[in-house]
Amino acid sequence: MTAASQPKVVIIGGGTGLSVLLRGLKRHPIDLTAIVTVADDGGSSGRLRTELNIPPPGDIRNVLAALSDVEPLLESLFQHRFSTNNELSGHALGNLMIAALSSITGDFGHAVQEMSKVLNVRGKVLPAANQSVILHAEMEDGTIVSGESKIPYSGKKIRRVFLTPGKIEPLPETIRSIREADMIILGPGSLYTSILPNLLVPGIGEEVCISSAKKVYICNLMTQAGETLDFTASDHVRAIYDHMKCAFMDTILVNKEPVPADIQELYKEEMAKPVIYDVDKLKELGLDAIFDDILTFENSTIRHNTAKVAEILVRLIPKR
């Protein structure tokens, strides 16, 4: 299959879930584009965005590493995090490299493109915006919490999230990728701090809503305290629809494999538990629900089975 004839797949998200899924998808003959959140303000990314006035590179770095086709040692070098007693402490080398390229090229988006060449990335990696954005959450009591890293620790229920500054420009390549997509995938990832920050960038959510591409939502395996405590699968979907003011998804992929009791016990410390998949309500929302055994365990941490999920997604791509 030539590159021109490969189906075009756009995946939107951030955090660990996105990079895990991309490692499986890149093995298939598809034209892959990852649109990645730039709302992170914690750790190394937060320090660099404050000191250098660039979008946070951390989620971008993880996606570049996931899609790279280089020697394992080079990928490990790119992902290496310093543990020193000076200003390098906590910084990932890849974050510093992206920051340096941003300085050299004068443009964060261009820096990501150049870094993609260095790492021989399969597909395209695009920041949701070419500038730093701040994520805010309005809580049910009306208070506002500002900063992606602070929102999950507010101890309050989220009513809505929104971005500042008032004028945010998406990259033209991002809009073009959405318009040309055969399939658009949302998730997996934190609902309010990884998925919605992308869709709230002016132009991106609107283009996703009106796109004729097949749209698939990969539901999280576990709830998250501070974001989706006690959320069912349909609650996740409704939260997205409430923010976008449109119902646009065709399919939701959910896990049917039971989470072992001993693993659930470990997650109790985080006040997390398996997401309940309320099939009737998903059908009421007009969604085609696909149930499968799609979880795996890494050091007692629950993850989506990247190979299995990728195979399911590839089967869902509409025939041209």
C-alpha positions as CSV (number, residue, x, y, z in Angstrom):
1,M,0.0,0.0,0.0
2,T,1.4,3.4,-1.0
3,A,1.5,6.3,1.4
4,A,-1.0,8.2,-0.6
5,S,-3.5,5.3,-0.5
6,Q,-3.2,4.6,3.3
7,P,-6.2,5.5,5.4
8,K,-5.7,8.7,7.3
9,V,-6.2,8.4,11.1
10,V,-6.1,11.3,13.5
11,I,-5.8,10.6,17.3
12,I,-6.4,13.4,19.8
13,G,-5.2,13.3,23.4
14,G,-2.3,13.5,25.8
15,G,-0.7,11.8,28.7
16,T,0.4,8.2,29.0
17,G,-2.7,6.7,27.4
18,L,-2.0,8.4,24.1
19,S,1.6,7.3,23.8
20,V,0.7,3.7,24.8
21,L,-1.9,3.4,22.1
22,L,0.4,5.0,19.4
23,R,3.0,2.3,19.9
24,G,0.4,-0.2,18.7
25,L,-1.0,1.8,15.9
26,K,2.3,2.7,14.3
27,R,2.8,-0.9,13.3
28,H,-0.2,-0.8,10.9
29,P,-0.2,0.6,7.3
30,I,-2.0,3.9,8.2
31,D,-1.2,7.6,7.8
32,L,-1.2,8.5,11.4
33,T,-1.4,12.0,12.9
34,A,-1.3,12.7,16.7
35,I,-2.8,16.0,18.0
36,V,-1.3,16.6,21.4
37,T,-2.4,18.8,24.3
38,V,-0.3,21.8,25.3
39,A,-2.0,22.5,28.6
40,D,0.5,20.7,30.9
41,D,2.0,23.0,33.6
42,G,3.7,20.5,36.0
43,G,7.2,19.2,36.4
44,S,9.9,19.7,33.7
45,S,7.3,20.9,31.2
46,G,5.9,23.5,33.5
47,R,9.3,24.9,34.3
48,L,10.3,25.2,30.7
49,R,7.1,26.8,29.6
50,T,7.5,29.4,32.4
51,E,11.2,30.1,31.9
52,L,11.3,30.0,28.0
53,N,7.7,31.0,27.2
54,I,7.1,27.9,25.0
55,P,4.3,25.3,25.0
56,P,5.0,22.5,27.4
57,P,7.1,19.8,25.6
58,G,6.4,16.8,27.9
59,D,3.4,15.2,26.2
60,I,4.8,15.9,22.8
61,R,8.1,14.2,23.9
62,N,6.3,11.1,24.9
63,V,4.4,10.9,21.6
64,L,7.5,11.5,19.6
65,A,9.2,8.6,21.5
66,A,6.2,6.3,21.0
67,L,6.2,6.9,17.2
68,S,10.0,6.9,16.7
69,D,11.7,4.3,14.7
70,V,15.3,4.5,16.1
71,E,17.6,2.4,18.1
72,P,16.3,1.7,21.6
73,L,19.4,3.4,23.1
74,L,18.6,6.6,21.3
75,E,14.9,6.5,22.5
76,S,16.2,5.9,26.0
77,L,18.5,8.9,25.7
78,F,15.7,11.1,24.5
79,Q,13.5,10.0,27.4
80,H,16.3,10.2,30.0
81,R,15.4,12.3,33.1
82,F,18.2,13.9,35.1
83,S,18.3,13.2,38.9
84,T,20.8,15.8,40.1
85,N,21.0,18.5,42.8
86,N,21.1,21.4,40.4
87,E,18.8,23.1,37.9
88,L,18.9,20.0,35.6
89,S,17.1,17.9,38.2
90,G,13.8,16.5,36.9
91,H,14.3,17.6,33.3
92,A,13.9,15.1,30.6
93,L,16.6,15.4,27.9
94,G,14.0,15.3,25.2
95,N,12.2,18.3,26.7
96,L,15.5,20.2,26.7
97,M,16.1,19.2,23.0
98,I,12.7,20.4,21.9
99,A,13.2,23.6,23.9
100,A,16.6,24.1,22.2
101,L,15.1,23.5,18.7
102,S,12.3,26.0,19.5
103,S,15.0,28.6,20.3
104,I,17.0,27.7,17.1
105,T,14.0,27.7,14.8
106,G,12.0,30.4,16.6
107,D,8.9,28.3,16.4
108,F,7.6,25.4,18.6
109,G,5.6,23.7,15.9
110,H,8.6,23.8,13.5
111,A,10.8,22.4,16.3
112,V,8.5,19.4,16.7
113,Q,8.7,18.8,13.0
114,E,12.5,18.8,13.0
115,M,12.6,16.6,16.1
116,S,10.3,14.2,14.2
117,K,12.9,13.9,11.5
118,V,15.7,13.3,14.0
119,L,13.7,10.4,15.6
120,N,12.4,9.0,12.3
121,V,8.9,9.3,13.5
122,R,6.2,7.3,11.8
123,G,3.4,9.7,11.1
124,K,2.9,13.3,12.2
125,V,3.0,14.9,15.7
126,L,1.2,18.2,16.0
127,P,0.7,20.4,19.1
128,A,-2.9,21.4,19.5
129,A,-1.7,25.0,19.5
130,N,1.6,26.7,18.8
131,Q,1.5,28.6,22.1
132,S,1.2,28.0,25.8
133,V,-2.4,27.7,27.0
134,I,-3.7,27.7,30.6
135,L,-6.4,25.2,31.5
136,H,-9.0,26.4,34.1
137,A,-11.8,24.5,35.8
138,E,-15.0,25.9,37.1
139,M,-16.1,23.8,40.0
140,E,-19.7,23.1,41.0
141,D,-19.5,25.6,43.8
142,G,-18.4,28.3,41.3
143,T,-14.8,28.5,42.3
144,I,-12.1,28.5,39.6
145,V,-9.0,26.4,39.7
146,S,-6.2,27.4,37.3
147,G,-3.5,25.0,36.0
148,E,-3.7,21.5,34.6
149,S,-1.6,20.0,37.4
150,K,-3.8,21.6,40.1
151,I,-7.2,20.7,38.9
152,P,-7.3,17.0,40.0
153,Y,-6.3,18.0,43.5
154,S,-9.0,20.6,44.2
155,G,-11.2,18.2,46.1
156,K,-14.2,19.5,44.2
157,K,-16.4,18.3,41.3
158,I,-15.7,19.9,37.9
159,R,-18.6,21.7,36.2
160,R,-16.6,22.7,33.1
161,V,-13.1,23.4,31.9
162,F,-11.9,26.3,29.6
163,L,-8.7,27.8,28.2
164,T,-7.0,31.1,28.2
165,P,-5.8,33.3,26.6
166,G,-8.9,34.4,24.7
167,K,-7.1,34.1,21.3
168,I,-5.6,30.7,20.6
169,E,-4.7,29.7,17.1
170,P,-4.6,26.0,16.0
171,L,-1.9,25.0,13.5
172,P,-3.1,25.0,9.9
173,E,-1.7,21.5,9.6
174,T,-3.9,20.4,12.5
175,I,-7.1,21.6,10.9
176,R,-6.1,20.1,7.5
177,S,-5.4,16.7,9.1
178,I,-8.8,16.6,10.7
179,R,-10.6,17.6,7.5
180,E,-8.7,14.9,5.6
181,A,-9.2,12.1,8.2
182,D,-10.9,8.9,7.5
183,M,-11.2,8.2,11.2
184,I,-10.7,10.4,14.3
185,I,-9.9,8.8,17.7
186,L,-10.4,10.4,21.1
187,G,-8.4,9.0,24.0
188,P,-7.6,7.2,26.0
189,G,-6.6,9.8,28.6
190,S,-7.7,12.0,31.4
191,L,-11.1,13.4,30.3
192,Y,-10.7,17.0,31.6
193,T,-7.0,17.5,31.5
194,S,-5.9,15.5,28.4
195,I,-8.8,15.2,25.9
196,L,-10.9,18.3,26.4
197,P,-8.0,20.8,26.3
198,N,-7.4,19.7,22.7
199,L,-11.1,20.0,21.7
200,L,-11.4,23.4,23.3
201,V,-8.7,25.0,21.1
202,P,-10.8,27.2,18.7
203,G,-11.3,25.4,15.4
204,I,-10.3,21.9,16.5
205,G,-13.5,20.9,18.3
206,E,-15.6,22.5,15.7
207,E,-13.8,20.7,12.9
208,V,-14.2,17.4,14.7
209,C,-17.9,18.0,15.2
210,I,-18.5,18.6,11.5
211,S,-16.1,16.0,10.1
212,S,-17.5,13.2,8.1
213,A,-14.8,10.8,9.4
214,K,-15.7,7.9,11.6
215,K,-15.2,9.0,15.2
216,V,-14.2,6.6,18.0
217,Y,-13.9,7.3,21.7
218,I,-11.7,4.9,23.7
219,C,-13.1,5.0,27.2
220,N,-10.8,5.0,30.2
221,L,-10.5,1.8,32.1
222,M,-10.6,3.4,35.6
223,T,-12.2,6.5,37.1
224,Q,-9.9,9.3,38.3
225,A,-10.3,11.1,41.6
226,G,-10.5,14.8,41.1
227,E,-11.8,14.4,37.5
228,T,-14.2,11.5,36.9
229,L,-14.9,10.0,40.4
230,D,-17.8,7.6,40.0
231,F,-18.2,8.4,36.3
232,T,-19.8,5.8,34.1
233,A,-18.9,5.5,30.4
234,S,-21.9,7.6,29.4
235,D,-20.9,10.3,31.9
236,H,-17.6,10.6,30.0
237,V,-19.4,11.0,26.7
238,R,-21.9,13.5,28.1
239,A,-19.1,15.7,29.5
240,I,-17.5,15.9,26.1
241,Y,-20.8,16.7,24.4
242,D,-21.6,19.4,27.0
243,H,-18.4,21.2,26.3
244,M,-18.6,20.8,22.5
245,K,-22.4,21.6,22.3
246,C,-22.7,18.8,19.7
247,A,-23.1,15.0,19.7
248,F,-20.6,13.7,17.2
249,M,-19.2,10.3,18.2
250,D,-20.1,7.1,16.3
251,T,-18.4,4.4,18.4
252,I,-17.1,3.8,21.9
253,L,-14.6,1.1,22.7
254,V,-14.9,-0.3,26.2
255,N,-13.3,-3.0,28.2
256,K,-15.3,-6.1,29.3
257,E,-12.4,-7.9,31.1
258,P,-12.8,-7.9,34.9
259,V,-10.1,-6.1,36.9
260,P,-8.7,-8.5,39.5
261,A,-9.7,-7.8,43.1
262,D,-6.0,-7.4,44.2
263,I,-5.4,-4.7,41.5
264,Q,-8.6,-2.9,42.5
265,E,-7.4,-2.9,46.1
266,L,-4.2,-1.1,45.0
267,Y,-6.2,1.6,43.2
268,K,-8.4,2.3,46.2
269,E,-5.6,4.5,47.5
270,E,-6.2,6.7,44.5
271,M,-10.0,6.5,45.0
272,A,-10.1,4.9,41.5
273,K,-12.3,2.0,40.4
274,P,-13.3,0.3,37.1
275,V,-15.5,2.5,34.9
276,I,-19.1,1.1,34.7
277,Y,-20.1,0.6,31.1
278,D,-23.9,1.5,31.1
279,V,-24.8,0.0,27.8
280,D,-28.4,1.2,27.6
281,K,-27.4,4.9,28.1
282,L,-24.6,4.5,25.6
283,K,-27.2,3.3,23.1
284,E,-29.5,6.2,24.0
285,L,-26.7,8.5,23.0
286,G,-26.6,6.8,19.6
287,L,-23.3,5.1,20.1
288,D,-22.2,1.7,18.8
289,A,-20.5,0.1,21.8
290,I,-17.7,-2.4,21.2
291,F,-16.8,-4.6,24.2
292,D,-13.6,-6.5,24.3
293,D,-10.8,-7.7,26.6
294,I,-8.5,-4.7,26.1
295,L,-6.6,-4.3,29.4
296,T,-3.2,-5.4,30.5
297,F,-1.1,-5.0,33.6
298,E,2.4,-3.5,33.9
299,N,3.8,-3.6,37.4
300,S,0.3,-3.7,38.9
301,T,-0.7,-0.7,36.7
302,I,-3.7,-1.0,34.5
303,R,-3.1,-0.1,30.8
304,H,-4.9,-0.6,27.5
305,N,-3.6,-3.5,25.6
306,T,-1.9,-1.5,22.8
307,A,-1.7,-4.3,20.2
308,K,-5.3,-5.5,20.8
309,V,-6.8,-1.9,20.7
310,A,-4.8,-1.1,17.6
311,E,-6.2,-4.1,15.8
312,I,-9.7,-3.3,16.7
313,L,-9.3,0.3,15.6
314,V,-7.8,-0.6,12.3
315,R,-10.8,-2.9,11.6
316,L,-13.1,0.1,12.2
317,I,-11.5,2.3,9.6
318,P,-14.0,3.0,6.8
319,K,-13.2,1.6,3.4
320,R,-12.3,4.3,0.9
